[in-house]
Amino acid sequence: MPARNKVLGGHGVVDPVTFREILKLENFDMDSMVVKVVSDEPIIAKQLFKEVGVNSEIDETSSNLWKDLRVIGSARVFIGNMSQFSLFGATITATNQGRVYLPSSVYGEGKMSDVISDVGFNYFDYLYFRRGHYVFSIL
């Protein structure tokens, strides 16, 4: 599929530096905490987190979208992306009193808070991988 934004690779793969900055903002101890990864590419996500100093684990009980939603919905802090799945998971997390972070803009255009009615989400300026990043050549 062509990129939605010609500068970004793919459909906007979030740079894990963004996750690290949000975790710091939430005052997590980066040396002792472990992030649960819910992703359609969990092994690659785990590798990318390691590269920026975020300890992570793949939730082995998470093997389908319903189990993934259970993991997301029970999170104290959920950092989502620009997908319908993330938005649905964010709603469940917020309903369960978890803190939610979503991109502040829709791939750099427009304000996300204008698209989604205020339901207690937090918005953050996400960084995305640029075209040519090695992650787009991993098969």
N, C-alpha and C positions, 0 to 999 in steps of 0.2 A: 504494500500500500504506500502511496506517496505520503510524504510528511505533511502534516497540517500547517506547519510553519517551515518555510524553506531553509531557515538557519538551523533548526533543530533536527537531530537525527530521529528517524522513526516518527512516532507520535508523541514524542516528549518524554523520554526516559529521564526520570528524576535523578539528578546527581546525588549520591549518598551524603555529600557534604551538607545538603539541606537537612537531611534527617539528623545528622550529628548536631547541627546548630539548634534545631528544635529541642533535642534532648538536653542540650546544655541550658537552653532557655527554661526548661522544666526542672533544672537543678538536679538531674540524675548524675550519680557518680559513674562516670564513663569507664572507670577501671573495674567496677564490680557488677555493673548491670549487663543483662543479656536481652537483646531484642528478639522477639518472635517474628520470624519472617513468614508472611503470607503473600505469595507471588505466583504468577504463572511460570516464572523462571527462578525458583528458590535457590538453586545452587549458584547461579550467577549473582543473584542478589546478595547471598552470603559472602561471596568473594569480594564484591564491590564494597560491602560494609567493612570487611576486614581491611581493605586498602585505606580507609579513612579513619581507622581506629575504633570502629563500633563492633563490639562483640555481639554475635547473633547466633541464633539456632533456628533450624527448620523444624516447625512443629510437625512431628511425625503422625500425629492424630488427624492432621488436616489433610484430607485426601479428596475432598470434593467441596463444592461451593457452599453447602450447608454447614459443613464442619469449619470451613474457612470463616464463614459469617459468625459462627459461635466463638471462634478465637478473637475475631475483630470486635465483636459486641461485648466481650468481657474485658477488653483492654482498659487499663487506667488512662493510657494515652494512645490514640490512634492517629497515625500520620498517613493520610491517603493521597491518592493522585486524582487525575482528571478522568476517572472512569465511572460509569453508572454503578458498577459493583462497589467501588470505594464510597461513592455518595450514599448508597444504601447502607453499607457497613457503618459509615460515619453517623448516620441517623440512629442506628441501633446502639452504637457506643454512647452517643449523647443521651439517649433515653435511659441508659444504664448508668448515668452520671460520670462517664468517662470524658476526658478532654479530647477534642478533635482538632486536628490541623489539616487544612486543605490549601491548595494553591490560591494566592491572592488574586490571580488573574487567569483568564482562559488562554493558556499558551501565550502569555504576554499581551493579550488584547482584552480590554474590558475588565471590569471588576467582578470577581466571583460572587461577592456579596450582593451584587445587583441581580445575579442569575438565580441565586438561592435565597429564599426568604430567611430572615434571621432566626436561627434555631439554636443559637449558642455555639456555633462553630468559631474557631480561630483561623485566621488567614495569615499566610506567611509567603514572602517572596521566594518562590522556588527557583533553583538553578536546574537547568536541564543539560544533558550531554549534547554537544554540538555534533553536526555531521562529521563523520570520520573517526569518531571515538571507537576504540577497539571493540567495545561491547557489541557493536553492530556487525562485526565480522565473526563473532562466535557462533558456531553452528552446533 
